[in-house]
Amino acid sequence: MFSLLTRQTAAAVRLLVVFTILLGIVYPLAVWGISRIPGLAGPAEGSIITSADGTSIGSGVGSSLIGVDPVAADSAADPFFHTRPSASAEDVLGPGDTSTSGGSNKSGFNTDLLDAVNQRRALIAAREDVDPALVPPDAVTASASGLDPHISPEYAQIQVARVARVTGLPVAEVQSLVAGVTDRRVLGFLGEPTVNVTELNLAVAAAAQR
């Protein structure tokens, strides 16, 4: 009986040591090593942006995966492109709480949601000085996460004139900056084109400083 117990204990200890080495040392090191492969290191570290062009080495200024809706010091001179609204925002347009992720979970027939959509459309139309009919759907509806950094090219386009006017940049240059951070359809036919607002605002700020 004692001999059997000794063998079982020894086998258990050997398994514990083996799996501790495999799962506690070898596996984590293998995952870390794979994450260092060129092309994977950035996404593995959170897709951190270190500059307007993403090439310099230094402290991060944001993540290309998280949309931060900036607030202008003077709402009458707003130099920023804006993201989609967030369900976590206290105000109907935002900014949202970047520490919280989630949607409103309200149906398309919910009166509160419909009222918010109508308010957003009117406010955005006034901010961009465009007809409310030109405000695209993604400008007035929150994403599922509330942190989506992407907007449609249509929403970016109606913001170009305001950003150019406030920053003093030529309209053509601002449009070029928009095009530079626009992701096309995957394989040419999957999904829709999107504009990364986080990268775009950094690019606009860099261009305005120059």
C-alpha positions as CSV (number, residue, x, y, z in Angstrom):
1,M,0.0,0.0,0.0
2,F,2.8,2.4,0.9
3,S,4.7,1.5,-2.2
4,L,1.7,2.2,-4.4
5,L,1.1,5.6,-2.7
6,T,4.8,6.4,-3.2
7,R,4.7,5.6,-6.9
8,Q,1.5,7.7,-7.4
9,T,3.0,10.6,-5.6
10,A,6.2,10.5,-7.6
11,A,4.2,10.3,-10.8
12,A,2.1,13.3,-9.8
13,V,5.1,15.3,-8.9
14,R,6.8,14.5,-12.2
15,L,3.6,15.6,-14.1
16,L,3.5,18.8,-12.0
17,V,7.1,19.6,-12.8
18,V,6.7,18.8,-16.6
19,F,3.5,20.8,-17.1
20,T,4.9,23.7,-15.0
21,I,7.9,23.9,-17.3
22,L,5.7,23.4,-20.5
23,L,2.8,25.7,-19.6
24,G,4.5,28.1,-17.2
25,I,7.8,28.7,-19.1
26,V,8.0,27.2,-22.6
27,Y,4.5,28.1,-23.8
28,P,4.6,31.8,-22.6
29,L,8.1,32.2,-24.1
30,A,6.9,30.7,-27.4
31,V,3.9,33.0,-27.5
32,W,6.1,36.0,-26.7
33,G,8.6,35.0,-29.4
34,I,5.8,34.7,-32.0
35,S,4.6,38.2,-31.0
36,R,8.1,39.6,-31.8
37,I,7.8,38.5,-35.5
38,P,7.9,41.5,-37.8
39,G,4.3,42.5,-38.6
40,L,2.9,41.0,-35.4
41,A,4.8,43.1,-32.8
42,G,2.6,46.2,-33.2
43,P,-0.8,44.4,-32.8
44,A,0.6,42.3,-30.0
45,E,1.4,45.5,-28.0
46,G,-2.0,47.0,-28.6
47,S,-1.4,48.7,-32.0
48,I,0.1,51.7,-30.2
49,I,0.6,54.9,-32.3
50,T,3.9,56.7,-31.5
51,S,3.6,59.5,-34.1
52,A,1.4,60.8,-36.8
53,D,3.0,58.4,-39.3
54,G,3.5,55.6,-36.8
55,T,7.2,55.3,-37.5
56,S,9.1,57.2,-34.7
57,I,10.3,55.6,-31.5
58,G,8.9,57.1,-28.3
59,S,6.0,57.2,-26.0
60,G,2.7,56.2,-27.4
61,V,0.1,58.8,-28.3
62,G,-2.8,56.5,-28.7
63,S,-4.0,53.2,-30.2
64,S,-5.3,52.7,-33.7
65,L,-7.9,50.4,-32.3
66,I,-9.5,52.9,-29.9
67,G,-11.5,55.9,-31.0
68,V,-11.1,58.9,-28.7
69,D,-13.6,61.7,-29.5
70,P,-11.6,64.9,-28.8
71,V,-13.3,68.0,-27.2
72,A,-12.3,71.3,-28.6
73,A,-11.4,74.1,-26.1
74,D,-13.6,76.4,-28.2
75,S,-16.6,74.7,-29.8
76,A,-16.8,77.5,-32.3
77,A,-13.3,76.7,-33.5
78,D,-13.3,72.9,-33.5
79,P,-10.2,71.5,-35.4
80,F,-10.9,67.8,-34.9
81,F,-12.5,65.0,-36.8
82,H,-15.0,63.2,-34.7
83,T,-15.8,59.6,-34.1
84,R,-19.2,57.9,-34.0
85,P,-21.2,58.6,-30.8
86,S,-20.9,56.3,-27.8
87,A,-23.5,54.8,-25.6
88,S,-21.3,55.6,-22.6
89,A,-21.4,59.3,-23.3
90,E,-23.4,61.6,-20.9
91,D,-24.0,64.0,-23.7
92,V,-25.9,63.0,-26.8
93,L,-22.8,63.4,-29.0
94,G,-20.1,62.5,-26.6
95,P,-17.3,62.2,-25.8
96,G,-17.7,58.6,-24.7
97,D,-16.0,57.0,-21.7
98,T,-13.0,55.1,-23.1
99,S,-12.8,53.0,-20.0
100,T,-16.2,51.5,-20.8
101,S,-17.0,49.4,-23.8
102,G,-20.5,48.4,-24.9
103,G,-23.6,49.5,-26.8
104,S,-26.9,50.8,-25.7
105,N,-28.7,47.5,-26.6
106,K,-31.7,49.6,-27.6
107,S,-33.8,48.4,-30.6
108,G,-34.4,50.5,-33.7
109,F,-37.9,51.2,-32.5
110,N,-36.9,52.5,-29.1
111,T,-38.1,56.1,-28.7
112,D,-35.1,57.2,-26.7
113,L,-32.8,56.0,-29.4
114,L,-34.8,57.6,-32.1
115,D,-34.8,60.9,-30.2
116,A,-31.0,60.7,-29.7
117,V,-30.5,60.0,-33.4
118,N,-32.6,63.0,-34.4
119,Q,-30.7,65.2,-31.9
120,R,-27.4,64.0,-33.2
121,R,-28.3,64.6,-36.8
122,A,-29.4,68.2,-36.1
123,L,-26.3,69.0,-34.0
124,I,-23.9,67.5,-36.6
125,A,-25.6,69.3,-39.4
126,A,-25.3,72.6,-37.5
127,R,-21.6,71.9,-36.6
128,E,-20.6,71.0,-40.2
129,D,-23.0,73.5,-41.8
130,V,-24.6,70.9,-44.1
131,D,-28.1,69.8,-44.8
132,P,-29.3,67.2,-42.3
133,A,-29.9,64.8,-45.1
134,L,-26.2,64.7,-45.8
135,V,-25.4,63.4,-42.3
136,P,-24.6,59.6,-42.8
137,P,-26.1,56.9,-40.6
138,D,-22.8,56.1,-38.8
139,A,-22.5,59.7,-37.6
140,V,-25.7,59.4,-35.5
141,T,-25.5,55.7,-34.3
142,A,-23.1,54.3,-31.8
143,S,-20.9,51.3,-32.6
144,A,-21.3,48.0,-30.6
145,S,-18.2,48.7,-28.6
146,G,-18.6,52.4,-28.3
147,L,-14.8,52.7,-28.9
148,D,-14.8,52.2,-32.7
149,P,-12.1,54.5,-34.2
150,H,-13.5,54.2,-37.7
151,I,-16.0,56.3,-39.5
152,S,-17.3,56.2,-43.1
153,P,-15.6,58.3,-45.8
154,E,-18.9,60.1,-46.1
155,Y,-18.8,61.2,-42.4
156,A,-15.2,62.3,-42.8
157,Q,-15.9,64.2,-46.0
158,I,-18.6,66.5,-44.4
159,Q,-16.0,67.4,-41.7
160,V,-13.2,68.3,-44.1
161,A,-14.3,71.9,-44.7
162,R,-14.6,72.7,-41.0
163,V,-11.2,71.2,-40.1
164,A,-9.5,72.9,-43.0
165,R,-11.0,76.3,-42.0
166,V,-10.0,76.0,-38.3
167,T,-6.5,74.6,-38.9
168,G,-5.7,76.8,-41.8
169,L,-4.8,73.8,-44.0
170,P,-5.9,73.7,-47.6
171,V,-9.0,71.6,-48.2
172,A,-7.1,69.5,-50.7
173,E,-4.4,68.7,-48.1
174,V,-7.0,67.7,-45.5
175,Q,-8.7,65.5,-48.1
176,S,-5.3,63.9,-48.9
177,L,-4.8,63.2,-45.1
178,V,-8.2,61.5,-45.0
179,A,-7.3,59.4,-48.0
180,G,-4.0,58.4,-46.3
181,V,-5.8,56.8,-43.3
182,T,-8.7,55.2,-45.3
183,D,-8.8,51.5,-45.3
184,R,-10.3,50.0,-48.5
185,R,-12.5,46.9,-48.8
186,V,-10.7,43.7,-47.9
187,L,-9.8,41.9,-51.2
188,G,-11.7,44.6,-53.0
189,F,-15.2,43.5,-52.1
190,L,-15.4,42.6,-48.4
191,G,-16.8,45.2,-46.0
192,E,-16.9,48.9,-46.5
193,P,-14.1,51.6,-46.7
194,T,-13.4,53.2,-43.3
195,V,-11.4,56.2,-42.0
196,N,-9.4,55.8,-38.8
197,V,-10.2,59.0,-36.8
198,T,-7.4,58.5,-34.2
199,E,-4.7,58.4,-36.9
200,L,-6.4,61.2,-38.9
201,N,-6.4,63.7,-36.1
202,L,-2.8,63.0,-35.3
203,A,-1.9,63.5,-39.0
204,V,-3.9,66.8,-39.1
205,A,-2.2,68.0,-36.0
206,A,1.2,67.2,-37.4
207,A,0.4,68.9,-40.7
208,A,-0.9,72.0,-38.9
209,Q,2.3,72.3,-36.9
210,R,4.4,72.2,-40.0
